Amino acid sequence: MSTTTEKLQKVLARAGLGSRREMETAIADGRVKVNGKVATLGDRIEARDRVALDDRPVTLRAAEDVPRRVIMYNKPEGELCTRKDPEGRRTVFDRLPRLKGERWIAIGRLDINTSGLLLFTTDGELANKLMHPSTQVEREYAVRVMGEVTQANVKAMVEGVMLDDGPANFTDVQEFGGEGINTWFHVVIMEGRNREVRRLWESQGLTVSRLKRVRYGNIFLDKRTKAGEWVELSQDEIDDLATTAGLAARKVPELTPDEKNRWSRDKHKRRPVQAMRKPKNQRQR
């Protein structure tokens, strides 16, 4: 880090402790200290400052020292985009390769009933840039729609619809075949608001019965990953993502022999789906 100050949440995300938004929540909850004092949102720090999260010291790193790894995961329906679920349901983090001293940061989210492409990175700055609305990254979805879709419906969704949380629109809608209750479309959207794709279709009185993300920026979901599997992206693919985010390219570090063995074991490990667990006080009723 240079002698200039940086936002505290940005430095924490760079340290691999979570996304910038997660770090903002940690600061707001009083879990972060700077030089022994509880930090507040808006604090800026220097390289010489002492930072702790949950009373554990944080090693501050310059941007160029952060390993930039990215993996693509093919999310099945039924998995949650959260690190832990109190009801014991499977999360998208359960099958990812384990990291030592770092954390996988999700680049965007998918709801429990949506499948398809999810990207994870160790670089908090890359994640933040790719998720920020100002970057205008395209997200493409395959959508199965129940109901008759008219040209008027498509025109309305492209020109823009007012949803509860503001205006929204698709930049492209293409029919992909099928008929009746099995009609498929591909749609492109430039942001990742909660259930936005579904809500746009619902605004036209139409129901989405299947939803799958097939592209994020320049990364397409392909045959490298079946549902529930992940693959590490190539140097070229990661450099393209960095360019999209407005960041300089950086060499992807080689996995150590220990990491290769661990990642290989994790890739072939299958964890059983956990049913929703009732609290102990309800099981005996």
C-alpha positions as CSV (number, residue, x, y, z in Angstrom):
1,M,0.0,0.0,0.0
2,S,1.1,3.5,-0.7
3,T,1.2,6.4,1.9
4,T,-2.1,7.7,0.5
5,T,-5.3,6.8,2.3
6,E,-7.9,4.4,1.1
7,K,-11.4,3.5,2.2
8,L,-11.4,0.9,5.0
9,Q,-13.9,-1.4,3.3
10,K,-11.9,-1.4,0.1
11,V,-8.7,-2.5,2.0
12,L,-10.5,-5.2,3.9
13,A,-12.0,-6.6,0.6
14,R,-8.6,-6.6,-0.9
15,A,-7.3,-8.6,2.0
16,G,-9.7,-11.4,0.9
17,L,-12.1,-11.1,3.9
18,G,-15.2,-10.7,1.8
19,S,-16.9,-8.4,-0.7
20,R,-16.8,-4.7,-0.2
21,R,-20.5,-4.7,0.8
22,E,-19.8,-7.5,3.3
23,M,-17.0,-5.4,4.8
24,E,-19.2,-2.3,5.0
25,T,-21.7,-4.4,7.0
26,A,-18.9,-5.6,9.3
27,I,-17.8,-2.0,9.9
28,A,-21.4,-0.9,10.6
29,D,-21.7,-3.8,13.1
30,G,-18.7,-2.6,15.0
31,R,-16.6,-5.7,14.2
32,V,-13.6,-3.7,12.8
33,K,-11.0,-1.8,14.7
34,V,-8.3,0.6,13.5
35,N,-5.4,1.2,15.9
36,G,-7.5,-0.3,18.7
37,K,-10.6,1.9,18.2
38,V,-13.9,0.7,16.7
39,A,-14.1,1.9,13.1
40,T,-17.0,3.6,11.4
41,L,-18.2,3.8,7.8
42,G,-16.3,6.4,5.9
43,D,-13.0,5.8,7.7
44,R,-9.9,5.9,5.6
45,I,-6.6,4.3,6.5
46,E,-2.9,4.2,5.6
47,A,-0.5,1.3,5.2
48,R,0.9,1.9,8.7
49,D,-2.4,1.6,10.5
50,R,-3.2,-1.5,12.5
51,V,-6.5,-3.1,11.5
52,A,-8.4,-6.0,13.1
53,L,-11.6,-7.8,12.2
54,D,-13.3,-9.6,15.0
55,D,-10.2,-8.8,17.1
56,R,-8.0,-10.8,14.6
57,P,-5.2,-8.7,13.0
58,V,-5.6,-8.1,9.3
59,T,-2.6,-8.2,7.0
60,L,-2.8,-5.2,4.7
61,R,-1.8,-5.7,1.1
62,A,-1.1,-3.5,-1.9
63,A,-3.4,-4.1,-4.9
64,E,-0.6,-5.7,-6.9
65,D,0.1,-8.2,-4.2
66,V,-3.4,-9.7,-4.2
67,P,-3.5,-13.1,-6.0
68,R,-6.2,-12.7,-8.7
69,R,-7.8,-16.0,-9.2
70,V,-11.3,-16.5,-10.7
71,I,-13.4,-19.6,-10.9
72,M,-16.6,-20.3,-12.8
73,Y,-19.3,-22.3,-11.0
74,N,-22.4,-23.9,-12.5
75,K,-25.0,-23.3,-9.8
76,P,-27.8,-25.8,-9.5
77,E,-31.3,-24.8,-8.5
78,G,-31.8,-25.1,-4.7
79,E,-28.5,-23.6,-3.6
80,L,-28.2,-20.4,-1.7
81,C,-25.8,-17.5,-2.4
82,T,-24.7,-17.2,1.2
83,R,-21.7,-18.6,3.1
84,K,-23.8,-20.3,5.8
85,D,-27.5,-21.1,6.1
86,P,-29.0,-21.5,9.6
87,E,-31.5,-24.1,8.2
88,G,-28.6,-26.3,6.9
89,R,-29.4,-26.0,3.2
90,R,-26.6,-26.2,0.7
91,T,-24.8,-23.0,-0.3
92,V,-22.8,-22.1,-3.4
93,F,-19.6,-22.1,-1.3
94,D,-20.0,-25.7,-0.2
95,R,-18.3,-27.2,-3.3
96,L,-15.7,-24.5,-4.0
97,P,-12.0,-25.3,-3.7
98,R,-10.6,-24.4,-0.3
99,L,-8.2,-21.4,0.0
100,K,-5.5,-20.8,2.6
101,G,-5.5,-17.3,4.1
102,E,-8.1,-16.1,1.6
103,R,-11.8,-16.3,0.8
104,W,-13.8,-16.7,-2.4
105,I,-15.8,-13.6,-3.1
106,A,-19.0,-14.0,-5.2
107,I,-19.3,-11.7,-8.2
108,G,-23.0,-11.1,-8.0
109,R,-25.8,-13.4,-6.8
110,L,-28.5,-15.8,-8.1
111,D,-31.6,-16.6,-6.2
112,I,-32.3,-20.1,-4.9
113,N,-34.5,-21.0,-7.9
114,T,-32.1,-19.7,-10.5
115,S,-29.3,-21.8,-11.9
116,G,-26.2,-21.2,-14.1
117,L,-23.1,-19.2,-14.2
118,L,-21.5,-17.7,-11.0
119,L,-18.0,-16.2,-10.8
120,F,-15.9,-16.2,-7.7
121,T,-12.6,-14.4,-7.2
122,T,-9.9,-13.8,-4.6
123,D,-9.6,-10.1,-5.7
124,G,-12.1,-7.9,-3.9
125,E,-11.4,-4.9,-6.1
126,L,-12.2,-7.0,-9.2
127,A,-15.4,-8.2,-7.7
128,N,-16.5,-4.8,-6.7
129,K,-15.8,-3.2,-10.1
130,L,-17.6,-6.0,-12.0
131,M,-20.7,-5.7,-9.8
132,H,-20.9,-1.9,-9.7
133,P,-23.7,-0.5,-11.9
134,S,-21.4,2.0,-13.4
135,T,-19.3,-0.7,-15.1
136,Q,-22.3,-1.8,-17.2
137,V,-21.5,-5.5,-17.4
138,E,-23.9,-7.6,-19.5
139,R,-25.7,-10.5,-17.9
140,E,-27.4,-13.0,-20.2
141,Y,-30.1,-15.4,-19.1
142,A,-32.0,-18.3,-20.7
143,V,-35.6,-18.0,-19.6
144,R,-38.5,-20.4,-20.0
145,V,-41.8,-18.5,-19.9
146,M,-45.3,-19.7,-19.3
147,G,-47.9,-17.8,-21.3
148,E,-48.2,-16.1,-24.7
149,V,-45.4,-13.6,-25.3
150,T,-46.4,-10.8,-27.7
151,Q,-44.3,-8.3,-29.5
152,A,-45.9,-5.6,-27.3
153,N,-44.6,-7.5,-24.2
154,V,-41.1,-7.6,-25.6
155,K,-41.2,-3.9,-26.7
156,A,-42.3,-2.9,-23.2
157,M,-39.5,-4.8,-21.5
158,V,-36.9,-3.4,-23.8
159,E,-38.1,0.2,-23.6
160,G,-38.4,0.0,-19.8
161,V,-40.8,-0.9,-17.0
162,M,-41.3,0.8,-13.6
163,L,-40.7,-1.7,-10.9
164,D,-41.1,-1.3,-7.1
165,D,-37.4,-0.3,-6.8
166,G,-37.2,1.9,-10.0
167,P,-37.1,1.6,-13.8
168,A,-35.7,-1.6,-15.4
169,N,-35.3,-3.0,-18.9
170,F,-33.7,-5.6,-21.0
171,T,-31.2,-4.4,-23.6
172,D,-32.0,-7.5,-25.8
173,V,-34.7,-10.2,-26.0
174,Q,-34.4,-13.1,-28.4
175,E,-36.8,-16.0,-28.8
176,F,-34.9,-19.3,-28.6
177,G,-37.6,-21.9,-29.6
178,G,-40.2,-24.1,-28.0
179,E,-43.9,-23.5,-27.8
180,G,-46.7,-23.2,-25.3
181,I,-45.5,-23.6,-21.7
182,N,-42.0,-24.5,-23.0
183,T,-41.0,-21.3,-24.8
184,W,-37.5,-20.2,-24.2
185,F,-36.0,-16.7,-24.6
186,H,-32.5,-15.2,-24.1
187,V,-32.5,-11.8,-22.4
188,V,-29.7,-9.4,-21.5
189,I,-29.7,-7.1,-18.6
190,M,-27.0,-4.6,-17.3
191,E,-27.5,-4.8,-13.6
192,G,-28.1,-7.4,-10.8
193,R,-31.0,-6.2,-8.7
194,N,-33.0,-8.8,-6.7
195,R,-35.2,-11.0,-8.9
196,E,-35.0,-8.3,-11.6
197,V,-35.4,-10.7,-14.6
198,R,-38.4,-12.5,-13.1
199,R,-40.0,-9.2,-12.1
200,L,-39.7,-7.8,-15.6
201,W,-41.5,-10.7,-17.1
202,E,-44.1,-10.6,-14.2
203,S,-44.8,-7.0,-15.1
204,Q,-46.2,-8.3,-18.4
205,G,-48.4,-10.9,-16.7
206,L,-46.0,-13.7,-17.6
207,T,-44.5,-16.3,-15.3
208,V,-40.9,-17.5,-15.5
209,S,-40.8,-21.3,-14.9
210,R,-37.0,-21.8,-15.5
211,L,-34.2,-19.2,-15.2
212,K,-30.5,-19.9,-16.0
213,R,-27.6,-17.4,-16.3
214,V,-25.5,-18.3,-19.3
215,R,-23.1,-15.3,-19.5
216,Y,-21.5,-12.7,-17.3
217,G,-19.6,-10.1,-19.3
218,N,-17.3,-12.0,-21.7
219,I,-17.5,-15.3,-19.8
220,F,-20.0,-17.9,-21.1
221,L,-21.2,-21.0,-19.3
222,D,-19.8,-23.9,-21.3
223,K,-19.3,-27.6,-21.3
224,R,-16.4,-27.3,-18.9
225,T,-18.7,-27.4,-15.9
226,K,-21.8,-29.5,-15.3
227,A,-24.3,-28.4,-12.6
228,G,-22.5,-28.3,-9.2
229,E,-19.0,-28.2,-10.8
230,W,-16.4,-25.4,-11.1
231,V,-13.4,-24.6,-13.3
232,E,-10.6,-22.1,-12.9
233,L,-10.6,-19.5,-15.6
234,S,-7.6,-19.0,-17.9
235,Q,-5.2,-16.1,-17.8
236,D,-6.8,-14.7,-21.0
237,E,-10.3,-14.9,-19.6
238,I,-9.3,-13.3,-16.3
239,D,-7.4,-10.5,-18.2
240,D,-10.6,-9.9,-20.2
241,L,-12.6,-9.5,-17.0
242,A,-10.0,-7.1,-15.6
243,T,-10.2,-5.0,-18.8
244,T,-14.0,-4.9,-18.5
245,A,-13.5,-3.7,-14.9
246,G,-11.0,-1.1,-15.9
247,L,-8.2,-2.8,-14.0
248,A,-4.7,-3.6,-15.1
249,A,-3.9,-7.2,-16.1
250,R,-2.1,-9.3,-13.5
251,K,-0.4,-12.7,-13.8
252,V,-2.5,-15.5,-12.2
253,P,-0.2,-17.2,-9.6
254,E,0.7,-20.9,-10.1
255,L,-0.9,-23.2,-7.7
256,T,1.5,-24.8,-5.2
257,P,1.7,-28.6,-5.1
258,D,-0.3,-28.6,-1.9
259,E,-3.0,-26.3,-3.5
260,K,-3.1,-28.5,-6.6
261,N,-3.7,-31.6,-4.5
262,R,-6.3,-29.9,-2.3
263,W,-8.2,-28.4,-5.3
264,S,-8.2,-31.8,-7.1
265,R,-9.7,-33.5,-4.0
266,D,-12.3,-30.7,-3.6
267,K,-13.2,-30.9,-7.3
268,H,-14.2,-34.5,-7.0
269,K,-15.8,-34.3,-3.6
270,R,-19.6,-34.7,-3.6
271,R,-21.5,-33.4,-0.6
272,P,-25.0,-34.7,0.0
273,V,-27.8,-32.2,-0.2
274,Q,-28.9,-31.4,3.4
275,A,-32.6,-31.2,4.0
276,M,-34.0,-28.2,5.9
277,R,-33.4,-28.9,9.5
278,K,-35.8,-27.9,12.2
279,P,-34.6,-26.3,15.4
280,K,-33.9,-28.8,18.2
281,N,-36.9,-27.6,20.2
282,Q,-39.2,-28.5,17.3
283,R,-37.9,-31.9,16.5
284,Q,-39.4,-33.7,19.5
285,R,-42.9,-32.3,19.0
